């Protein structure tokens, strides 16, 4: 299997896994979103701990890295809480579709904040994809 096909399979597996996670979060009932987030992050911590113990990498953090690592952790936690809140209060398909719009926002923030340049074809696709995602989540 080529590297491209392996990449496509991993993306499909990831998307399926996140959809399953959203389904189980939705089925977990009236538990608070913070509690659901805690147990989701606890399971992720166990996976990360297993990999860290197996690989034993050397980790060094300087002053600026700590600041950005904390900011990433904070934004990730807020994102998970918002996703779980959406799964609890919206139709599951709508919440999953809104969660999958993160690549769109990554491109948008890359252009606006990081001043990255995209090709002309990307400039043409960006508005079309945003309208398509919005219409999928909220059809007329």
FIROKOL-413630 format. One line per 8 residues: number of its first residue (from 1); their letters; for each residue y negated, x, z of N, C-alpha, C, CB. Coordinates in nm, 2 decimals, decimal comma. Glycine has a CB too. Example, Ala and Ser with C-alpha at 12.3 -4.5 7.8 and 13.67 -1.06 7.14 Angstrom:
! FIROKOL-413630
1	AS	0,57 1,32 0,78 0,45 1,23 0,78 0,33 1,32 0,78 0,45 1,13 0,90 | 0,22 1,28 0,71 0,11 1,37 0,71 0,00 1,29 0,79 0,06 1,41 0,57
//
This chain:
! FIROKOL-413630
1	XXXXXXXX	0,12 0,08 0,00 0,00 0,00 0,00 -0,12 0,09 0,00 0,00 -0,10 0,12 | -0,22 0,06 -0,08 -0,34 0,14 -0,09 -0,43 0,12 0,03 -0,42 0,10 -0,22 | -0,53 0,21 0,05 -0,62 0,20 0,16 -0,70 0,07 0,15 -0,71 0,32 0,17 | -0,74 0,03 0,03 -0,82 -0,09 0,02 -0,74 -0,21 0,06 -0,86 -0,10 -0,13 | -0,61 -0,22 0,02 -0,53 -0,33 0,06 -0,50 -0,33 0,21 -0,39 -0,32 -0,02 | -0,49 -0,22 0,27 -0,47 -0,21 0,41 -0,60 -0,26 0,48 -0,44 -0,07 0,46 | -0,71 -0,22 0,43 -0,84 -0,27 0,48 -0,85 -0,42 0,47 -0,96 -0,20 0,41 | -0,82 -0,48 0,36 -0,82 -0,62 0,34 -0,73 -0,69 0,44 -0,79 -0,66 0,20
9	XXXXXXXX	-0,61 -0,64 0,46 -0,51 -0,70 0,55 -0,57 -0,69 0,69 -0,38 -0,62 0,54 | -0,63 -0,58 0,73 -0,68 -0,57 0,87 -0,80 -0,67 0,89 -0,73 -0,43 0,89 | -0,88 -0,69 0,79 -0,99 -0,78 0,80 -0,94 -0,92 0,81 -1,09 -0,78 0,68 | -0,83 -0,96 0,73 -0,77 -1,09 0,74 -0,71 -1,11 0,88 -0,67 -1,11 0,63 | -0,64 -1,01 0,93 -0,57 -1,02 1,06 -0,68 -1,03 1,17 -0,49 -0,89 1,09 | -0,79 -0,96 1,16 -0,90 -0,97 1,26 -0,96 -1,11 1,26 -1,01 -0,87 1,23 | -0,99 -1,16 1,14 -1,04 -1,30 1,13 -0,95 -1,40 1,19 -1,08 -1,33 0,98 | -0,82 -1,39 1,16 -0,72 -1,48 1,21 -0,72 -1,47 1,36 -0,58 -1,46 1,15
17	XXXXXXXX	-0,72 -1,35 1,41 -0,71 -1,33 1,56 -0,83 -1,39 1,63 -0,70 -1,18 1,59 | -0,95 -1,37 1,57 -1,07 -1,43 1,64 -1,07 -1,58 1,63 -1,20 -1,38 1,57 | -1,02 -1,64 1,52 -1,00 -1,78 1,51 -0,91 -1,83 1,62 -0,95 -1,82 1,37 | -0,80 -1,76 1,64 -0,70 -1,80 1,75 -0,77 -1,79 1,88 -0,58 -1,71 1,74 | -0,85 -1,68 1,91 -0,91 -1,67 2,03 -1,01 -1,79 2,06 -0,99 -1,53 2,04 | -1,08 -1,82 1,95 -1,17 -1,94 1,97 -1,09 -2,07 2,00 -1,26 -1,96 1,84 | -0,98 -2,08 1,93 -0,90 -2,20 1,96 -0,85 -2,20 2,10 -0,77 -2,20 1,87 | -0,80 -2,09 2,16 -0,76 -2,09 2,30 -0,87 -2,10 2,39 -0,68 -1,96 2,32
25	XXXXXXXX	-0,99 -2,05 2,36 -1,11 -2,07 2,44 -1,14 -2,22 2,45 -1,23 -1,99 2,39 | -1,14 -2,29 2,33 -1,16 -2,43 2,32 -1,06 -2,51 2,40 -1,17 -2,48 2,17 | -0,93 -2,47 2,39 -0,83 -2,54 2,46 -0,83 -2,51 2,62 -0,69 -2,50 2,41 | -0,90 -2,41 2,66 -0,90 -2,38 2,80 -0,97 -2,48 2,89 -0,96 -2,24 2,82 | -1,04 -2,57 2,83 -1,10 -2,69 2,90 -1,23 -2,66 2,97 -1,00 -2,73 3,00 | -1,24 -2,71 3,09 -1,37 -2,71 3,16 -1,40 -2,59 3,24 -1,38 -2,83 3,25 | -1,34 -2,48 3,21 -1,37 -2,35 3,28 -1,51 -2,31 3,23 -1,27 -2,24 3,25 | -1,59 -2,25 3,32 -1,73 -2,20 3,28 -1,72 -2,09 3,17 -1,81 -2,16 3,40
33	XXXXXXXX	-1,81 -2,08 3,09 -1,81 -1,98 2,98 -1,81 -1,84 3,04 -1,94 -2,00 2,89 | -1,88 -1,82 3,15 -1,88 -1,69 3,22 -1,74 -1,65 3,26 -1,97 -1,69 3,34 | -1,66 -1,74 3,31 -1,52 -1,72 3,35 -1,44 -1,68 3,23 -1,47 -1,83 3,43 | -1,45 -1,76 3,12 -1,38 -1,73 3,00 -1,41 -1,59 2,95 -1,41 -1,84 2,89 | -1,54 -1,56 2,95 -1,58 -1,43 2,91 -1,53 -1,32 2,99 -1,74 -1,42 2,91 | -1,52 -1,34 3,12 -1,47 -1,24 3,21 -1,32 -1,21 3,18 -1,48 -1,28 3,36 | -1,24 -1,31 3,16 -1,10 -1,29 3,13 -1,08 -1,23 2,99 -1,02 -1,41 3,14 | -1,16 -1,27 2,89 -1,15 -1,21 2,76 -1,19 -1,06 2,77 -1,25 -1,28 2,66
41	XXXXXXXX	-1,29 -1,02 2,84 -1,33 -0,88 2,85 -1,23 -0,81 2,94 -1,47 -0,87 2,91 | -1,17 -0,87 3,03 -1,07 -0,80 3,11 -0,95 -0,76 3,03 -1,02 -0,90 3,23 | -0,90 -0,85 2,94 -0,79 -0,82 2,85 -0,83 -0,71 2,75 -0,75 -0,95 2,77 | -0,96 -0,71 2,70 -1,01 -0,61 2,61 -1,01 -0,47 2,69 -1,15 -0,64 2,56 | -1,05 -0,48 2,82 -1,06 -0,36 2,90 -0,92 -0,29 2,92 -1,12 -0,38 3,04 | -0,82 -0,38 2,93 -0,68 -0,33 2,95 -0,63 -0,26 2,82 -0,58 -0,44 2,98 | -0,66 -0,32 2,70 -0,63 -0,25 2,58 -0,70 -0,12 2,56 -0,67 -0,34 2,46 | -0,83 -0,12 2,59 -0,91 0,01 2,58 -0,86 0,11 2,68 -1,06 -0,02 2,61
49	XXXXXXXX	-0,82 0,07 2,80 -0,77 0,16 2,90 -0,64 0,22 2,86 -0,75 0,09 3,04 | -0,55 0,14 2,80 -0,42 0,19 2,75 -0,45 0,30 2,64 -0,34 0,08 2,69 | -0,54 0,27 2,55 -0,57 0,37 2,44 -0,63 0,50 2,50 -0,66 0,31 2,34 | -0,72 0,48 2,59 -0,79 0,60 2,65 -0,69 0,68 2,73 -0,90 0,55 2,75 | -0,60 0,62 2,80 -0,49 0,70 2,88 -0,40 0,77 2,78 -0,42 0,61 2,97 | -0,37 0,70 2,67 -0,28 0,76 2,57 -0,34 0,88 2,50 -0,23 0,65 2,48 | -0,46 0,86 2,45 -0,53 0,96 2,37 -0,60 1,07 2,45 -0,64 0,89 2,29 | -0,65 1,04 2,57 -0,72 1,13 2,66 -0,83 1,20 2,59 -0,62 1,23 2,72
57	XXXXXXXX	-0,93 1,13 2,53 -1,04 1,20 2,47 -1,14 1,26 2,57 -1,11 1,10 2,37 | -1,21 1,36 2,53 -1,32 1,41 2,61 -1,45 1,33 2,58 -1,35 1,56 2,59 | -1,51 1,27 2,68 -1,62 1,18 2,67 -1,74 1,24 2,74 -1,59 1,04 2,72 | -1,85 1,27 2,66 -1,97 1,32 2,72 -2,09 1,23 2,68 -2,00 1,47 2,68 | -2,17 1,20 2,78 -2,28 1,11 2,75 -2,41 1,18 2,79 -2,27 0,97 2,82 | -2,51 1,19 2,71 -2,64 1,24 2,75 -2,73 1,12 2,79 -2,70 1,33 2,63 | -2,85 1,15 2,82 -2,94 1,05 2,87 -2,97 0,94 2,77 -3,07 1,11 2,91 | -2,99 0,97 2,65 -3,02 0,86 2,55 -2,90 0,78 2,51 -3,08 0,92 2,42
65	XXXXXXXX	-2,78 0,85 2,51 -2,66 0,77 2,48 -2,63 0,67 2,59 -2,54 0,87 2,47 | -2,66 0,70 2,71 -2,63 0,60 2,82 -2,72 0,48 2,80 -2,66 0,66 2,96 | -2,85 0,50 2,76 -2,94 0,39 2,74 -2,89 0,30 2,63 -3,08 0,44 2,71 | -2,85 0,36 2,52 -2,80 0,28 2,40 -2,66 0,22 2,43 -2,79 0,37 2,28 | -2,58 0,28 2,51 -2,45 0,23 2,54 -2,47 0,10 2,63 -2,36 0,33 2,61 | -2,56 0,11 2,73 -2,59 0,00 2,81 -2,64 -0,12 2,73 -2,69 0,04 2,93 | -2,74 -0,09 2,64 -2,80 -0,19 2,56 -2,69 -0,26 2,47 -2,91 -0,13 2,47 | -2,60 -0,18 2,41 -2,49 -0,23 2,33 -2,40 -0,32 2,42 -2,41 -0,12 2,27
73	XXXXXXXX	-2,37 -0,28 2,54 -2,28 -0,36 2,63 -2,35 -0,49 2,67 -2,25 -0,28 2,76 | -2,48 -0,48 2,70 -2,55 -0,60 2,74 -2,56 -0,70 2,62 -2,70 -0,56 2,78 | -2,59 -0,65 2,50 -2,60 -0,74 2,38 -2,46 -0,80 2,35 -2,66 -0,67 2,26 | -2,36 -0,72 2,36 -2,22 -0,77 2,34 -2,18 -0,88 2,43 -2,12 -0,65 2,34 | -2,22 -0,86 2,56 -2,19 -0,96 2,66 -2,26 -1,09 2,64 -2,22 -0,91 2,80 | -2,39 -1,08 2,60 -2,47 -1,20 2,57 -2,41 -1,27 2,45 -2,62 -1,16 2,54 | -2,37 -1,19 2,35 -2,31 -1,25 2,23 -2,18 -1,32 2,26 -2,28 -1,14 2,13 | -2,09 -1,26 2,34 -1,97 -1,33 2,38 -1,99 -1,46 2,46 -1,88 -1,23 2,46
81	XXXXXXXX	-2,09 -1,45 2,55 -2,12 -1,57 2,63 -2,18 -1,68 2,54 -2,23 -1,54 2,74 | -2,26 -1,64 2,44 -2,32 -1,74 2,35 -2,21 -1,80 2,26 -2,42 -1,68 2,26 | -2,11 -1,71 2,21 -2,00 -1,76 2,13 -1,91 -1,86 2,21 -1,92 -1,64 2,08 | -1,88 -1,83 2,33 -1,80 -1,92 2,41 -1,87 -2,05 2,44 -1,75 -1,85 2,54 | -2,00 -2,04 2,47 -2,08 -2,16 2,49 -2,07 -2,25 2,36 -2,22 -2,13 2,53 | -2,09 -2,19 2,25 -2,09 -2,26 2,12 -1,95 -2,32 2,10 -2,12 -2,17 2,00 | -1,84 -2,25 2,13 -1,71 -2,30 2,11 -1,69 -2,42 2,20 -1,60 -2,19 2,14 | -1,74 -2,42 2,32 -1,73 -2,53 2,42 -1,81 -2,65 2,37 -1,77 -2,49 2,55
89	XXXXXXXX	-1,92 -2,63 2,31 -2,02 -2,75 2,28 -2,03 -2,79 2,14 -2,15 -2,71 2,34 | -1,97 -2,71 2,04 -1,97 -2,75 1,90 -1,83 -2,78 1,85 -2,04 -2,64 1,82 | -1,82 -2,83 1,73 -1,69 -2,84 1,67 -1,64 -2,70 1,64 -1,70 -2,92 1,53 | -1,52 -2,68 1,66 -1,46 -2,54 1,66 -1,49 -2,47 1,52 -1,31 -2,55 1,68 | -1,48 -2,54 1,41 -1,51 -2,48 1,28 -1,65 -2,44 1,27 -1,48 -2,58 1,17 | -1,75 -2,52 1,32 -1,89 -2,48 1,32 -1,91 -2,36 1,40 -1,98 -2,60 1,37 | -1,86 -2,35 1,52 -1,88 -2,24 1,61 -1,82 -2,11 1,55 -1,81 -2,26 1,75 | -1,70 -2,12 1,48 -1,64 -2,00 1,42 -1,72 -1,96 1,30 -1,50 -2,04 1,38
97	XXXXXXXX	-1,78 -2,05 1,23 -1,86 -2,02 1,11 -1,99 -1,95 1,15 -1,89 -2,14 1,03 | -2,05 -2,00 1,26 -2,17 -1,93 1,31 -2,14 -1,79 1,36 -2,24 -2,02 1,42 | -2,03 -1,77 1,42 -1,99 -1,64 1,47 -1,97 -1,54 1,36 -1,86 -1,65 1,56 | -1,92 -1,59 1,24 -1,89 -1,50 1,13 -2,02 -1,47 1,05 -1,79 -1,57 1,04 | -2,13 -1,52 1,10 -2,26 -1,48 1,03 -2,32 -1,35 1,08 -2,36 -1,59 1,05 | -2,24 -1,28 1,17 -2,29 -1,15 1,22 -2,32 -1,05 1,11 -2,20 -1,10 1,32 | -2,23 -1,03 1,01 -2,26 -0,94 0,90 -2,40 -0,97 0,83 -2,15 -0,93 0,80 | -2,43 -1,09 0,81 -2,56 -1,13 0,75 -2,67 -1,08 0,84 -2,57 -1,28 0,74
105	XXXXXXXX	-2,66 -1,10 0,97 -2,77 -1,05 1,06 -2,77 -0,90 1,07 -2,75 -1,11 1,20 | -2,66 -0,83 1,06 -2,66 -0,69 1,06 -2,73 -0,63 0,93 -2,51 -0,64 1,06 | -2,71 -0,70 0,82 -2,78 -0,65 0,70 -2,93 -0,68 0,72 -2,73 -0,73 0,57 | -2,97 -0,80 0,77 -3,11 -0,83 0,78 -3,18 -0,74 0,88 -3,12 -0,98 0,83 | -3,11 -0,71 1,00 -3,17 -0,62 1,09 -3,18 -0,48 1,04 -3,09 -0,63 1,23 | -3,08 -0,44 0,96 -3,08 -0,31 0,90 -3,20 -0,29 0,81 -2,96 -0,28 0,82 | -3,24 -0,40 0,73 -3,35 -0,39 0,65 -3,48 -0,39 0,73 -3,35 -0,51 0,55 | -3,49 -0,49 0,83 -3,62 -0,50 0,90 -3,64 -0,40 1,00 -3,61 -0,64 0,97
113	XXXXXXXX	-3,54 -0,35 1,08 -3,56 -0,26 1,19 -3,54 -0,12 1,15 -3,47 -0,30 1,30 | -3,42 -0,09 1,08 -3,39 0,04 1,04 -3,45 0,09 0,91 -3,24 0,06 1,04 | -3,51 0,00 0,84 -3,58 0,02 0,71 -3,47 0,08 0,61 -3,69 0,12 0,73 | -3,35 0,02 0,61 -3,25 0,06 0,52 -3,28 -0,01 0,38 -3,11 0,02 0,56 | -3,24 0,06 0,28 -3,26 0,00 0,14 -3,13 -0,05 0,09 -3,32 0,11 0,05 | -3,14 -0,17 0,03 -3,02 -0,22 -0,04 -3,04 -0,23 -0,19 -2,98 -0,36 0,03 | -2,93 -0,24 -0,26 -2,94 -0,25 -0,40 -3,00 -0,39 -0,44 -2,81 -0,23 -0,47 | -3,04 -0,40 -0,57 -3,10 -0,53 -0,62 -3,00 -0,64 -0,61 -3,15 -0,51 -0,76
121	XXXXXXXX	-2,87 -0,61 -0,64 -2,77 -0,71 -0,63 -2,75 -0,76 -0,49 -2,63 -0,66 -0,68 | -2,76 -0,67 -0,39 -2,76 -0,72 -0,25 -2,88 -0,80 -0,21 -2,76 -0,60 -0,16 | -2,99 -0,77 -0,27 -3,11 -0,85 -0,24 -3,10 -0,99 -0,30 -3,24 -0,79 -0,30 | -3,03 -1,01 -0,41 -3,00 -1,14 -0,47 -2,90 -1,22 -0,39 -2,96 -1,12 -0,61 | -2,80 -1,15 -0,34 -2,69 -1,21 -0,27 -2,73 -1,26 -0,13 -2,57 -1,12 -0,26 | -2,82 -1,19 -0,06 -2,85 -1,22 0,08 -2,90 -1,36 0,10 -2,95 -1,12 0,12 | -3,00 -1,41 0,02 -3,04 -1,55 0,04 -2,93 -1,65 0,01 -3,17 -1,58 -0,04 | -2,86 -1,62 -0,10 -2,75 -1,71 -0,14 -2,64 -1,72 -0,03 -2,68 -1,67 -0,27
129	XXXXXXXX	-2,60 -1,61 0,03 -2,50 -1,61 0,14 -2,56 -1,69 0,26 -2,46 -1,47 0,18 | -2,68 -1,67 0,30 -2,74 -1,74 0,41 -2,74 -1,89 0,39 -2,88 -1,69 0,44 | -2,77 -1,93 0,27 -2,77 -2,08 0,24 -2,63 -2,13 0,25 -2,84 -2,11 0,11 | -2,54 -2,05 0,19 -2,39 -2,09 0,19 -2,34 -2,11 0,33 -2,31 -1,99 0,11 | -2,36 -2,01 0,41 -2,31 -2,01 0,55 -2,37 -2,13 0,63 -2,34 -1,88 0,62 | -2,50 -2,15 0,61 -2,57 -2,26 0,68 -2,51 -2,40 0,63 -2,72 -2,26 0,65 | -2,49 -2,41 0,50 -2,44 -2,54 0,45 -2,29 -2,56 0,49 -2,45 -2,55 0,30 | -2,22 -2,45 0,51 -2,08 -2,47 0,56 -2,08 -2,52 0,71 -2,00 -2,34 0,55
137	XXXX	-2,17 -2,46 0,79 -2,17 -2,50 0,93 -2,23 -2,63 0,95 -2,25 -2,39 1,01 | -2,33 -2,67 0,87 -2,40 -2,80 0,88 -2,41 -2,87 0,75 -2,54 -2,78 0,95 | -2,30 -2,93 0,70 -2,31 -2,99 0,57 -2,39 -3,12 0,58 -2,17 -3,03 0,51 | -2,44 -3,16 0,46 -2,53 -3,29 0,46 -2,44 -3,41 0,47 -2,60 -3,29 0,33
//
